[in-house]
Amino acid sequence: MRRRVLGLVAVLTTIVAAAGCGSSDSGADGSSSSDGNKTARVKVGIIPIVDVAPLYLGQKKGFFASRGIELDMVSAQGGAAIIPGVVSGQFQFGFSNTTSLMVAQGKGVPVRSVVNGAASNGKVGGDVTGVGVSKDSPIKSAEDLAGHTVAVNTLKNIGDTTVRESVRVAGGDPSEVKFVEIPFDQMPAALDDGRVDAAWMGEPAMTIAKAKGARVVASPFAETDPKLTVATYFTSAELAKEDPDLVKKFTEAMTESLTYATEHPDEARQVLTTYTKIGGDVLAKLTLPSWPSEVDMASLEKLASLGERDGLFGDKKPDLDALFS
């Protein structure tokens, strides 16, 4: 069994490489058991971005502690890098965009989504991600991106798939867009230097770029589906089977956290200062995602169809019911 898991991890690392990797710490003490009154120390692989604010807010409000869970957040640079950590038992739970999870499951990697993470806020021109261009760029709309270079943080993933859909919806030819991989925090400079024609940016990169005069010409998440489920928290199929009580408690605590963050956006914004370097005007102006407590299956079906069109899944389509139900 161990040999099979390690093999799957190797396959996943090859097909969905992301910049950087998670911590190499060993598994958390007591994390495999949530019986009785014992506190379970749970490691969660996360990306230190705006989207995970409810997790930190829930920890601060005691939603996890009240259920006997002590959280230990471990940062990684991408959701695809977190998946091998969860499968190997390095983390008990992880945060990843939904396309990475679909790619993994389609390749036989035993992962299971347990609770929603983040979604598009549905606002074209004001979503949590957008395609920005320099203030003097001739690009005026998503249609104009055809024939130009667009930066994304990870190739062959949710970024380029949804950007293509924005171009397609606007009447352009998505096959004529050239994508290059650049970390989010380097995108504003890449625009200024003219290294790329456009950049698909999340927060706070988008707010920083806009302060330098960048214009938003597309909102790929909102234009793909205004209720697009962008990311979820997930675990391994093994942990889900061996410790369903821990999974249940984590899911309940995270659901409460999502609801609280939705109802208290100012507190969600402020908690960003505890795990990022965001502050000042950027903190006040950045755009927050939506944090519904439930995934939107219709949006995931559309995202899967787009991923299939882009050839992300090979011969085997992801089983969305098995992955997200």
C-alpha positions as CSV (number, residue, x, y, z in Angstrom):
1,M,0.0,0.0,0.0
2,R,2.8,2.4,0.9
3,R,4.6,1.7,-2.4
4,R,1.3,2.4,-4.3
5,V,0.8,5.7,-2.5
6,L,4.3,6.8,-3.1
7,G,3.9,5.9,-6.7
8,L,0.8,8.0,-7.0
9,V,2.5,10.9,-5.3
10,A,5.3,10.7,-7.8
11,V,2.8,10.7,-10.7
12,L,1.0,13.7,-9.3
13,T,4.2,15.7,-8.7
14,T,5.1,15.1,-12.4
15,I,1.8,16.0,-13.9
16,V,0.9,19.0,-11.8
17,A,4.2,20.6,-10.8
18,A,3.8,23.7,-8.8
19,A,6.5,26.1,-7.7
20,G,7.9,25.2,-4.3
21,C,6.7,22.5,-1.9
22,G,5.3,22.2,1.6
23,S,7.1,21.7,4.9
24,S,9.0,18.4,5.4
25,D,7.9,18.1,9.0
26,S,6.6,14.7,10.1
27,G,2.9,14.0,10.8
28,A,1.2,15.8,13.7
29,D,1.0,14.2,17.2
30,G,-2.4,12.7,17.9
31,S,-3.7,13.8,14.5
32,S,-5.0,10.4,13.5
33,S,-7.4,10.1,16.4
34,S,-10.2,12.4,17.7
35,D,-11.7,10.0,20.1
36,G,-12.9,11.1,23.5
37,N,-11.6,14.4,24.9
38,K,-8.2,14.1,23.3
39,T,-7.1,17.1,21.3
40,A,-6.1,16.3,17.8
41,R,-3.2,18.3,16.5
42,V,-4.0,18.7,12.8
43,K,-1.7,20.0,10.1
44,V,-3.3,21.8,7.2
45,G,-1.3,22.6,4.0
46,I,-2.3,26.0,2.8
47,I,-1.4,28.8,0.4
48,P,-0.9,32.1,2.4
49,I,-3.4,34.0,0.3
50,V,-6.6,35.9,0.8
51,D,-8.8,32.9,0.2
52,V,-7.8,31.1,3.4
53,A,-8.8,33.9,5.7
54,P,-11.8,32.0,7.1
55,L,-9.5,29.2,8.3
56,Y,-7.4,31.6,10.4
57,L,-10.5,33.5,11.5
58,G,-12.1,30.2,12.6
59,Q,-9.0,29.3,14.6
60,K,-9.0,32.7,16.3
61,K,-12.7,32.4,17.2
62,G,-12.3,29.0,18.7
63,F,-14.4,27.1,16.2
64,F,-11.8,24.3,15.9
65,A,-10.7,24.3,19.5
66,S,-14.3,23.8,20.6
67,R,-14.3,20.6,18.6
68,G,-11.0,19.3,20.0
69,I,-8.8,20.4,17.0
70,E,-5.5,22.2,17.4
71,L,-4.6,23.7,14.0
72,D,-1.1,23.9,12.6
73,M,-1.0,25.7,9.3
74,V,1.9,24.9,7.0
75,S,2.5,27.2,4.0
76,A,3.2,26.0,0.4
77,Q,3.4,27.9,-2.9
78,G,0.6,26.1,-4.7
79,G,-2.4,23.8,-4.2
80,A,-0.9,21.2,-6.6
81,A,2.2,21.0,-4.3
82,I,-0.1,20.4,-1.2
83,I,-1.8,17.4,-2.7
84,P,1.2,15.0,-2.4
85,G,1.6,16.1,1.2
86,V,-1.9,15.2,2.1
87,V,-1.8,11.8,0.3
88,S,1.5,10.9,2.0
89,G,0.1,11.9,5.4
90,Q,2.4,15.0,5.9
91,F,-0.8,17.0,6.2
92,Q,-4.2,15.8,7.4
93,F,-6.0,18.4,5.3
94,G,-5.1,20.7,2.5
95,F,-6.3,23.7,0.5
96,S,-6.3,23.5,-3.3
97,N,-8.0,24.9,-6.3
98,T,-10.6,22.6,-7.8
99,T,-8.9,22.1,-11.1
100,S,-5.8,20.6,-9.3
101,L,-8.0,18.3,-7.4
102,M,-9.8,17.2,-10.6
103,V,-6.5,16.5,-12.3
104,A,-5.2,14.5,-9.3
105,Q,-8.4,12.4,-9.0
106,G,-8.5,11.7,-12.7
107,K,-4.9,10.3,-12.4
108,G,-6.0,8.0,-9.6
109,V,-4.7,10.0,-6.7
110,P,-6.9,9.2,-3.6
111,V,-8.1,12.6,-2.5
112,R,-11.5,13.7,-1.3
113,S,-12.9,17.3,-0.9
114,V,-14.5,17.8,2.5
115,V,-15.7,21.4,2.6
116,N,-15.8,24.5,0.5
117,G,-12.8,26.9,0.4
118,A,-13.5,29.9,-1.8
119,A,-15.6,31.0,-4.7
120,S,-15.9,33.8,-7.2
121,N,-17.7,36.8,-5.9
122,G,-19.4,37.0,-9.3
123,K,-18.4,40.6,-10.1
124,V,-17.1,41.2,-13.6
125,G,-14.4,43.8,-13.2
126,G,-14.2,43.4,-9.5
127,D,-13.6,39.7,-8.8
128,V,-10.9,38.2,-6.6
129,T,-8.8,37.5,-9.7
130,G,-8.6,39.4,-13.0
131,V,-6.5,39.8,-16.1
132,G,-4.6,43.1,-15.8
133,V,-2.8,45.1,-18.5
134,S,-0.6,48.2,-18.3
135,K,-2.3,51.5,-18.5
136,D,-1.1,52.2,-22.0
137,S,-1.8,48.8,-23.4
138,P,-3.8,48.5,-26.6
139,I,-5.6,45.5,-25.1
140,K,-9.1,46.7,-24.2
141,S,-11.1,43.5,-23.6
142,A,-10.7,39.8,-23.2
143,E,-11.1,39.4,-27.0
144,D,-8.0,41.4,-27.5
145,L,-5.9,38.9,-25.5
146,A,-5.7,36.6,-28.5
147,G,-2.2,36.9,-30.0
148,H,-0.7,38.2,-26.8
149,T,1.2,36.8,-23.8
150,V,-0.6,36.3,-20.5
151,A,1.1,35.4,-17.3
152,V,-0.5,32.7,-15.0
153,N,0.9,31.3,-11.7
154,T,0.7,27.7,-12.9
155,L,0.4,26.4,-16.4
156,K,-2.3,24.0,-17.5
157,N,-4.5,24.7,-14.5
158,I,-7.5,26.8,-13.4
159,G,-5.9,30.1,-14.5
160,D,-5.3,29.5,-18.2
161,T,-8.5,27.4,-18.5
162,T,-10.7,30.2,-17.2
163,V,-8.8,32.9,-19.1
164,R,-9.4,31.0,-22.3
165,E,-13.1,30.9,-21.5
166,S,-13.1,34.7,-21.0
167,V,-11.5,35.1,-24.4
168,R,-14.0,32.6,-26.0
169,V,-17.0,34.3,-24.4
170,A,-15.8,37.7,-25.7
171,G,-15.5,36.4,-29.2
172,G,-11.8,35.9,-29.4
173,D,-9.8,32.8,-30.3
174,P,-8.4,31.3,-27.1
175,S,-5.9,29.1,-29.0
176,E,-4.0,32.3,-29.9
177,V,-3.3,33.2,-26.3
178,K,0.3,32.4,-25.2
179,F,0.6,31.6,-21.5
180,V,3.8,31.9,-19.4
181,E,4.3,30.9,-15.8
182,I,5.2,33.7,-13.3
183,P,4.5,33.8,-9.5
184,F,1.7,36.1,-8.5
185,D,3.9,38.4,-6.5
186,Q,6.1,39.0,-9.6
187,M,3.3,39.8,-12.0
188,P,2.9,43.6,-11.3
189,A,6.7,44.1,-12.1
190,A,6.4,41.8,-15.2
191,L,3.6,44.1,-16.5
192,D,5.7,47.2,-15.8
193,D,8.7,45.8,-17.5
194,G,6.8,44.7,-20.5
195,R,7.8,41.1,-20.1
196,V,4.2,40.1,-20.6
197,D,1.3,41.7,-22.3
198,A,-1.2,40.8,-19.6
199,A,-1.3,39.0,-16.3
200,W,-3.9,36.9,-14.5
201,M,-3.6,38.1,-11.0
202,G,-5.0,37.3,-7.6
203,E,-4.9,39.5,-4.5
204,P,-2.9,41.4,-3.4
205,A,-1.0,41.4,-6.7
206,M,-4.1,42.8,-8.5
207,T,-4.5,45.7,-6.1
208,I,-0.7,46.5,-6.2
209,A,-0.8,46.5,-10.0
210,K,-3.9,48.7,-10.1
211,A,-2.1,51.2,-7.9
212,K,0.5,51.4,-10.6
213,G,-2.1,52.1,-13.2
214,A,-3.0,48.6,-14.5
215,R,-6.4,48.1,-16.0
216,V,-8.6,45.0,-15.6
217,V,-9.8,43.7,-18.9
218,A,-11.2,40.3,-17.9
219,S,-12.6,38.5,-14.8
220,P,-12.1,34.9,-15.8
221,F,-13.7,33.3,-12.7
222,A,-16.9,35.4,-12.8
223,E,-17.0,35.2,-16.6
224,T,-16.7,31.4,-16.4
225,D,-19.5,31.1,-13.8
226,P,-20.5,33.8,-11.3
227,K,-20.8,31.1,-8.6
228,L,-17.6,29.3,-9.6
229,T,-16.2,27.1,-6.7
230,V,-12.6,28.0,-7.0
231,A,-11.0,26.0,-4.2
232,T,-11.9,23.5,-1.4
233,Y,-10.3,21.9,1.6
234,F,-9.6,18.2,1.1
235,T,-8.1,15.1,2.8
236,S,-6.9,11.7,1.7
237,A,-9.3,8.9,1.0
238,E,-7.3,6.9,3.6
239,L,-7.9,9.4,6.4
240,A,-11.6,9.8,5.5
241,K,-12.0,6.1,5.9
242,E,-9.8,5.7,9.1
243,D,-11.0,8.7,11.0
244,P,-14.4,9.9,9.8
245,D,-15.0,11.6,13.1
246,L,-12.0,13.9,12.7
247,V,-13.0,14.7,9.2
248,K,-16.6,15.5,10.4
249,K,-15.3,17.8,13.1
250,F,-13.0,19.6,10.7
251,T,-15.8,20.0,8.2
252,E,-18.1,21.4,10.8
253,A,-15.6,23.9,12.1
254,M,-14.6,25.0,8.6
255,T,-18.3,25.5,7.7
256,E,-18.8,27.6,10.7
257,S,-15.7,29.6,9.8
258,L,-16.9,30.2,6.2
259,T,-20.2,31.5,7.5
260,Y,-18.6,33.7,10.1
261,A,-16.2,35.2,7.5
262,T,-19.1,35.9,5.1
263,E,-21.0,37.7,7.8
264,H,-18.0,39.6,9.2
265,P,-15.9,40.6,6.2
266,D,-14.1,43.3,8.1
267,E,-12.8,40.7,10.6
268,A,-11.8,38.4,7.7
269,R,-9.9,41.3,6.1
270,Q,-8.1,42.1,9.3
271,V,-7.0,38.5,10.0
272,L,-4.9,38.7,6.8
273,T,-2.4,40.7,8.8
274,T,-1.7,37.7,11.0
275,Y,-0.4,35.4,8.2
276,T,0.6,37.7,5.3
277,K,2.5,41.0,4.9
278,I,-0.6,42.8,3.5
279,G,-1.3,46.1,5.2
280,G,-2.0,49.7,4.7
281,D,-3.9,50.8,1.6
282,V,-3.6,47.4,0.0
283,L,-5.4,45.8,2.9
284,A,-8.2,48.3,2.7
285,K,-8.6,48.1,-1.1
286,L,-8.1,44.5,-2.0
287,T,-11.0,42.4,-3.2
288,L,-12.3,39.5,-1.1
289,P,-13.7,36.3,-2.6
290,S,-17.0,34.8,-1.7
291,W,-17.0,32.2,1.0
292,P,-20.2,30.1,0.6
293,S,-20.5,27.0,2.9
294,E,-21.4,24.7,0.0
295,V,-19.7,23.9,-3.3
296,D,-21.6,24.8,-6.4
297,M,-21.7,21.6,-8.4
298,A,-23.0,23.2,-11.6
299,S,-20.0,25.5,-11.7
300,L,-17.7,22.5,-11.1
301,E,-19.2,20.6,-14.0
302,K,-18.6,23.6,-16.3
303,L,-15.0,23.9,-15.0
304,A,-14.5,20.2,-15.6
305,S,-15.8,20.5,-19.2
306,L,-13.4,23.3,-19.9
307,G,-10.5,21.3,-18.4
308,E,-11.4,18.4,-20.6
309,R,-11.5,20.7,-23.7
310,D,-8.0,21.9,-22.7
311,G,-6.7,18.3,-22.4
312,L,-6.0,18.5,-18.6
313,F,-7.4,15.1,-17.7
314,G,-6.0,12.7,-20.3
315,D,-8.1,9.7,-21.0
316,K,-10.0,9.7,-17.7
317,K,-12.5,12.4,-16.7
318,P,-12.7,13.2,-13.0
319,D,-15.6,11.8,-11.0
320,L,-17.1,15.0,-9.5
321,D,-19.6,13.2,-7.4
322,A,-17.0,11.1,-5.8
323,L,-14.6,14.0,-5.4
324,F,-16.9,16.7,-4.1
325,S,-19.9,15.1,-2.6
